[in-house]
Amino acid sequence: MRHLMNPLDFSVEELDRLFDLANKIEKNPAEYAHVCDGKILATCFYEPSTRTRLSFESAMTKLGGRVIGFADANSSSAAKGESVSDTIRVISCYADICAMRHPKEGAPMVASEKSRIPVINAGDGGHYHPTQTLTDLLTIRSLKGHLDGFTIGLCGDLKFGRTVHSLINALVRYPGTKFIFISPEELKVPDYITEMLREKNVPYEEVIRLENVMPQLDMLYMTRVQKERFFNEEDYVRLKDFYVLDTAKMELAREDMLVLHPLPRVNEISVEVDDDPRAAYFRQAQYGVYVRMALIMTLLGLAS
């Protein structure tokens, strides 16, 4: 039995096989419509989610399986004080695989240690969001053809953004990657990330102005400033609109640059950018379904 807690749980070779399967599903979804007949996915979401939870549910449904679970800790026995360990022991009696989101870092790992079924970390606090990272990598590989040799700008909340942390850790395994971190001082990428990059001799820059680096980028990964991670309302209000990607900034970018975003967006990408062919964030959401279908099949031992 295998779990997915962190993007590095799969080797580069295993990711290639996973992405190959996802692309096969994309091209011929009908072939996979009954792969999970009789299987049940439990979605245990202790924190609000739209895309991730519904993407998992869509993936399992498209594979012919069924879904049970909860979308809010208050609608589960957690509201009565039940531990994650006890919850997963019970869920293991009802389902064949579980996707868990939790505000506490490491909670899905605790669950995996007590589980009798595969557990997928669907986001734990500001720590990891591995299936979003798989989505990001599949999107890049599908639209660009490869995953190496890119200069990638990550913009916005780089301090609390678990999608950013996960993506950086995954991309350092591909040669020729360079990162440009674009954030206000208060939301800089954590020191442990930059220390890791220095240890691996992966080049990076830290800048404040997005306009200054737009012409250098092969990809721009925008993130929202996350209100739920702030302890101080005044800090959130001051920083929430620090970056807004609009058509004027897009004019500075390369013709083949991709704009990615894990969504939801607030104000950080103007709706006028949506019609730009370089805007890939809604296609990214679609790739999230394909990669989760491939992941469910792989962890259940159903991938050929």
C-alpha positions as CSV (number, residue, x, y, z in Angstrom):
1,M,0.0,0.0,0.0
2,R,1.2,3.4,-0.9
3,H,0.3,7.0,0.1
4,L,1.0,10.4,-1.4
5,M,2.1,13.0,1.3
6,N,4.6,15.0,-0.6
7,P,5.5,15.6,-4.3
8,L,8.8,13.9,-3.7
9,D,7.1,10.6,-2.8
10,F,7.2,9.8,-6.6
11,S,10.5,9.6,-8.5
12,V,10.9,11.5,-11.7
13,E,10.5,8.3,-13.6
14,E,7.3,7.5,-11.7
15,L,5.9,10.9,-12.4
16,D,6.6,10.4,-16.1
17,R,4.5,7.2,-16.0
18,L,1.8,9.0,-14.1
19,F,1.7,11.9,-16.6
20,D,1.7,9.5,-19.5
21,L,-1.4,7.9,-18.0
22,A,-3.1,11.2,-17.4
23,N,-2.5,12.2,-21.1
24,K,-3.9,8.9,-22.2
25,I,-7.0,9.6,-20.1
26,E,-7.3,13.1,-21.6
27,K,-7.2,11.6,-25.1
28,N,-9.6,8.7,-24.5
29,P,-11.6,9.2,-21.3
30,A,-14.2,6.6,-22.3
31,E,-11.6,3.8,-22.0
32,Y,-11.3,4.5,-18.3
33,A,-14.9,5.1,-17.4
34,H,-15.3,1.8,-15.5
35,V,-11.8,1.3,-14.1
36,C,-12.9,2.0,-10.5
37,D,-16.3,0.3,-10.6
38,G,-17.1,-0.8,-7.1
39,K,-14.4,1.4,-5.5
40,I,-15.1,4.2,-3.0
41,L,-13.1,7.4,-2.4
42,A,-13.5,9.2,0.9
43,T,-12.9,13.0,0.8
44,C,-12.1,14.1,4.3
45,F,-11.8,17.9,4.1
46,Y,-11.3,19.7,7.5
47,E,-10.8,23.0,5.6
48,P,-12.8,24.7,2.9
49,S,-12.1,23.7,-0.7
50,T,-13.8,24.0,-4.0
51,R,-11.4,22.9,-6.8
52,T,-9.4,20.3,-4.9
53,R,-12.4,18.5,-3.4
54,L,-14.6,18.7,-6.5
55,S,-11.7,17.7,-8.7
56,F,-11.1,14.5,-6.6
57,E,-14.9,13.8,-6.7
58,S,-15.0,14.4,-10.4
59,A,-12.0,12.2,-11.0
60,M,-13.4,9.2,-9.1
61,T,-16.8,9.6,-10.7
62,K,-15.3,9.7,-14.2
63,L,-13.5,6.4,-13.3
64,G,-16.8,4.8,-12.4
65,G,-16.3,4.9,-8.6
66,R,-18.3,6.5,-5.8
67,V,-17.5,9.2,-3.3
68,I,-18.3,9.6,0.4
69,G,-17.0,12.1,2.9
70,F,-17.4,15.6,4.4
71,A,-16.5,19.1,3.3
72,D,-16.2,20.8,6.7
73,A,-14.7,19.7,10.0
74,N,-17.9,20.9,11.7
75,S,-19.9,18.3,9.8
76,S,-17.7,15.5,10.9
77,S,-17.0,13.9,14.3
78,A,-14.0,16.2,14.6
79,A,-16.5,18.7,16.0
80,K,-17.0,16.2,18.8
81,G,-13.3,15.9,19.4
82,E,-12.5,12.8,17.4
83,S,-8.8,12.5,16.4
84,V,-7.6,12.2,12.9
85,S,-6.2,8.8,13.8
86,D,-9.5,7.5,14.9
87,T,-11.3,9.1,11.9
88,I,-9.0,7.3,9.4
89,R,-9.4,4.0,11.2
90,V,-13.2,4.3,10.7
91,I,-12.9,5.6,7.1
92,S,-10.7,2.6,6.3
93,C,-13.7,0.4,7.0
94,Y,-15.9,2.3,4.5
95,A,-13.7,3.3,1.6
96,D,-10.9,2.1,-0.6
97,I,-8.9,5.3,-0.8
98,C,-9.0,8.7,1.0
99,A,-8.1,12.3,0.1
100,M,-7.6,14.4,3.2
101,R,-7.2,18.2,3.6
102,H,-6.4,19.6,7.1
103,P,-5.3,23.0,8.4
104,K,-2.6,21.3,10.6
105,E,0.7,20.5,9.0
106,G,1.4,16.8,9.1
107,A,-2.2,15.7,9.9
108,P,-2.5,13.6,6.7
109,M,0.8,11.9,7.5
110,V,-0.5,11.0,10.9
111,A,-3.6,9.5,9.2
112,S,-1.5,7.5,6.7
113,E,0.4,5.9,9.6
114,K,-2.9,4.5,11.0
115,S,-4.8,3.9,7.7
116,R,-5.5,0.6,6.1
117,I,-6.2,2.3,2.7
118,P,-4.1,4.7,0.6
119,V,-4.2,8.3,1.9
120,I,-3.6,11.3,-0.4
121,N,-2.6,14.6,1.2
122,A,-5.0,17.2,-0.3
123,G,-3.2,20.1,1.5
124,D,-2.0,20.4,5.0
125,G,-1.7,24.0,6.4
126,G,1.1,25.9,4.7
127,H,3.1,22.8,4.2
128,Y,2.4,20.7,1.1
129,H,-0.3,20.4,-1.6
130,P,1.1,17.5,-3.7
131,T,-1.8,17.0,-6.0
132,Q,-1.8,20.6,-7.0
133,T,1.9,20.2,-7.8
134,L,1.1,17.1,-9.9
135,T,-1.5,19.3,-11.7
136,D,1.1,22.1,-12.3
137,L,3.7,19.7,-13.6
138,L,1.2,18.0,-15.9
139,T,0.0,21.3,-17.2
140,I,3.6,22.5,-18.0
141,R,4.6,19.2,-19.6
142,S,1.4,19.0,-21.7
143,L,1.6,22.6,-22.9
144,K,5.4,22.9,-23.2
145,G,6.4,19.3,-24.0
146,H,9.0,19.0,-21.2
147,L,9.8,20.1,-17.6
148,D,13.4,21.1,-17.7
149,G,15.3,24.3,-18.6
150,F,12.6,26.8,-17.6
151,T,12.9,30.2,-15.8
152,I,9.8,30.3,-13.6
153,G,8.5,33.4,-11.7
154,L,6.5,32.7,-8.6
155,C,4.6,35.8,-7.5
156,G,2.5,36.8,-4.5
157,D,2.3,34.9,-1.2
158,L,5.5,32.9,-1.2
159,K,5.6,32.7,2.6
160,F,2.3,30.8,3.3
161,G,1.6,29.4,-0.2
162,R,1.8,25.6,0.1
163,T,1.4,25.3,-3.7
164,V,4.5,27.3,-4.2
165,H,6.5,25.3,-1.7
166,S,5.5,22.0,-3.2
167,L,6.2,23.2,-6.8
168,I,9.7,24.4,-5.9
169,N,10.6,21.1,-4.3
170,A,9.3,19.2,-7.3
171,L,11.0,21.4,-10.0
172,V,14.5,21.3,-8.5
173,R,14.8,17.7,-9.7
174,Y,14.7,19.0,-13.4
175,P,17.9,20.3,-14.8
176,G,18.2,23.9,-16.0
177,T,15.4,25.3,-13.7
178,K,15.8,28.8,-12.5
179,F,13.4,30.5,-10.0
180,I,12.5,34.2,-9.7
181,F,10.7,34.9,-6.5
182,I,8.5,38.0,-6.7
183,S,7.0,39.2,-3.4
184,P,6.8,41.9,-0.9
185,E,9.3,41.6,2.0
186,E,6.6,40.3,4.4
187,L,5.7,37.4,2.1
188,K,9.1,36.2,1.0
189,V,9.8,32.6,0.4
190,P,10.9,30.9,3.7
191,D,14.5,30.6,4.5
192,Y,14.4,26.8,4.4
193,I,13.5,26.9,0.7
194,T,16.3,29.3,-0.3
195,E,18.8,27.3,1.8
196,M,17.7,24.1,0.0
197,L,18.2,25.9,-3.4
198,R,21.7,27.0,-2.4
199,E,22.6,23.5,-1.3
200,K,21.5,22.1,-4.7
201,N,23.1,25.0,-6.7
202,V,19.7,25.9,-8.2
203,P,19.8,29.6,-9.3
204,Y,17.2,32.0,-7.9
205,E,16.5,35.7,-7.5
206,E,14.3,37.6,-5.1
207,V,12.7,40.7,-6.4
208,I,9.8,43.0,-5.5
209,R,8.7,44.4,-8.9
210,L,6.9,42.1,-11.2
211,E,7.4,44.4,-14.2
212,N,11.2,44.1,-14.0
213,V,11.3,40.4,-14.6
214,M,8.4,39.7,-17.0
215,P,10.6,39.5,-20.2
216,Q,12.8,36.8,-18.6
217,L,10.0,34.3,-17.7
218,D,9.0,31.1,-19.5
219,M,6.2,30.8,-16.9
220,L,4.6,33.0,-14.3
221,Y,2.9,31.3,-11.4
222,M,0.6,33.8,-9.7
223,T,-0.8,33.2,-6.2
224,R,-3.4,35.0,-4.1
225,V,-2.6,36.6,-0.7
226,Q,-4.3,34.1,1.6
227,K,-6.5,35.9,4.2
228,E,-7.0,32.8,6.2
229,R,-3.2,32.6,6.9
230,F,-3.0,36.1,8.4
231,F,-3.3,36.8,12.1
232,N,-3.6,40.6,11.5
233,E,-6.4,41.9,9.3
234,E,-4.5,45.2,8.7
235,D,-1.5,43.3,7.2
236,Y,-3.8,41.4,4.9
237,V,-5.6,44.5,3.7
238,R,-2.3,46.2,3.0
239,L,-0.8,43.4,1.0
240,K,-3.8,41.8,-0.7
241,D,-3.6,43.9,-3.9
242,F,0.2,44.2,-4.0
243,Y,0.3,42.5,-7.4
244,V,-2.3,42.6,-10.1
245,L,-1.4,41.0,-13.5
246,D,-3.1,43.0,-16.2
247,T,-2.8,43.4,-20.0
248,A,-0.2,46.1,-19.7
249,K,2.1,43.7,-17.8
250,M,1.4,40.9,-20.2
251,E,2.7,43.1,-23.0
252,L,6.1,42.9,-21.4
253,A,6.1,39.0,-21.5
254,R,7.3,36.6,-24.1
255,E,4.8,35.4,-26.7
256,D,5.0,31.8,-25.4
257,M,5.0,32.5,-21.6
258,L,2.4,30.6,-19.6
259,V,0.4,32.1,-16.8
260,L,-0.5,29.6,-14.1
261,H,-2.5,30.0,-10.9
262,P,-3.7,27.3,-8.5
263,L,-7.0,29.2,-8.0
264,P,-9.1,30.6,-6.5
265,R,-8.0,34.1,-7.6
266,V,-9.2,37.3,-5.9
267,N,-7.7,40.4,-7.6
268,E,-4.2,39.2,-8.5
269,I,-5.1,38.4,-12.2
270,S,-7.4,40.9,-14.0
271,V,-10.3,39.2,-15.8
272,E,-9.0,40.9,-19.0
273,V,-6.1,38.5,-19.0
274,D,-8.4,35.5,-19.3
275,D,-8.7,35.9,-23.1
276,D,-5.0,35.9,-23.5
277,P,-3.9,32.6,-25.1
278,R,-1.0,32.5,-22.6
279,A,-3.5,32.3,-19.7
280,A,-3.4,28.6,-18.8
281,Y,-5.1,28.5,-15.3
282,F,-8.5,27.2,-16.4
283,R,-6.8,24.5,-18.5
284,Q,-4.7,23.8,-15.4
285,A,-7.9,23.0,-13.5
286,Q,-8.9,20.5,-16.2
287,Y,-5.5,18.8,-16.0
288,G,-6.1,18.5,-12.3
289,V,-8.9,16.1,-13.0
290,Y,-6.8,13.9,-15.4
291,V,-3.9,13.7,-13.0
292,R,-6.1,12.8,-10.0
293,M,-7.7,10.1,-12.1
294,A,-4.2,8.7,-12.9
295,L,-3.2,9.0,-9.3
296,I,-6.2,7.2,-7.9
297,M,-5.7,4.4,-10.4
298,T,-2.0,4.2,-9.5
299,L,-2.5,4.1,-5.7
300,L,-5.3,1.5,-6.1
301,G,-3.0,-0.7,-8.3
302,L,-5.2,-0.3,-11.3
303,A,-2.8,1.5,-13.7
304,S,-1.6,-0.7,-16.5
